[in-house]
Amino acid sequence: MVDRSGDGAEPSARRRGQGELEAQVLAVLREASEPVPVAWVRERLGGGLAYTTVITILTRLRAKGAVERERDGRSFRWTAVADEAGLAALRMRKVLDAEANRQAVLASFVTALSPNDERLLRELLSPGAELPSPEAGEEEG
């Protein structure tokens, strides 16, 4: 007997949050010591994702500038060029680029920051500031 929801539909698998699969693919690629094929990425993701799904995610990440590919015979090998923070920054930049009034968007963003995030942003924007490496971790906001 199949467990059904109140409307008679079969329960579906848990849907991933927006960008969750991209972040997982990026994390797997960052573990690789050299460019890797799609099958390698798919195997490490587990969960039975279709080969074409992994290719689609890699292609989207490439369009965002988060991964690069190199020809390997008739296929490609993939390399991460951004981490999760870099991917988030790419998303933020894309949203900002889509707006006509950049100043208004940035002003609204900055005024909504927590005091800790505002202090951190001021430090990052100060002359001679050293930008933290992606591996430096995150500060709570």
N, C-alpha and C positions, 0 to 999 in steps of 0.2 A: 504494500500500500504506500502511495506517495503522499508525503506531507504537503498540504496545499495551504496557501494563505486564504483569508476570508473571501477573496474575490475569485477563487478557483484557479489562480495562476500558480505555477510551480515556483518555489523560492529560487531567486537568482544568486549567483556568487556575489560576494562582497565587491562593490565597486571601489576602485582606488580613487583617492583624492586627486584633484587637478595637479599635475606635475609629479605625482608620487612615483609613477613608473619611470619617468625620465630621470628622477633623482636616483632610483635604484640602478638603472642602467649606467648612469654616470659613476656611481660608487663602485660598481663591478669593474668598469673600465679603468678606474684609478688604481685598482688592485693589480692590474696587469703590468708586467715589467717591460713589455714591448707591445706593438700593435697586434691586435687579436681579431680572429674571424667572428662572424655573427654566431656561429655554433658554440664557440667558447663562452660568449656573453650569455646566450640562451641557457646553456647548461648550468652556469653559476647562478642565474636568476631563479631556477627551479619553478615550481608552480605550473608547469606545463604550458607556458606561453607558446603560441604559434611562431614559427620562424619568421613569417611575414610581419607579425606584430613587432618583433624585435627590430627588424629592418626598418619598419615605419618609425619607431621611436628613435633609432640611430639617425635616420634621415632628417627627422625634425630637429634633433640636437645639432646636427651638422648645419642646418639652415640658421640656427641660433648662434652658431660659432662656438659651441661647447665641445664639439668633437671634430676630429679630422679623419679622413680615410685615405688609404693608399692602395693602389691597384695590386692585386695578388692573383695573377692568372685571369680567370673570368670573374672573380669576385673581389672583395675588398677586405682590408684589415683596418681596424678602427682604433683610435687613440683619443683619450680624454685630453682636452686642452683647458678645461675649466672644472672647478669643483662645484659643490652644491651652492656655496656662497656666490661663486661666479655665475652660475645658472640663474640664481635669484636676481643678481644684478642685471643680467641680460633681460630678464622679464621686466624689471623695473624700468630699464632704459626704453624698452619697446613701448610700454604704456606711456611714458613721458613723451616719446617721439610721436605718438599718435594724437597728442593734444595740441591744439592751436596756441593756447596761452601757457607756455612753459613756466613763466614767472608765477602765475596764479596757482598752478599745480604744485610747484616746489614750495611756495609760501604756505599753502594748505598742509602739505606734508610735514614741513618743518614745525609749524605751530602745533601739530598733533603729536610730536615726539615727547617721550617721557624725559624728565630732567637728565637722567643718565645717558639716554641716547643723544640728547641735544649736546651735552658736554662732550661725548665721544665724537660727534660730527664736527664740533668746533675744533677739537684737537686734530682731527684728520685734515681739516681745511686750513689749519694754521701754517704759516710759512715754515719750511724746513721740517715739516712733520714727516716721520717715517711711517709709511703704511705697513700695517701688520701683514705677515704672511698668511695665506689661507689656512695653514695648519695651526695658527696661533690660538684658535678657539674663539668662543664667543663670550661677550660680556652681557650680563642680563640687563634688560631694559625696563 
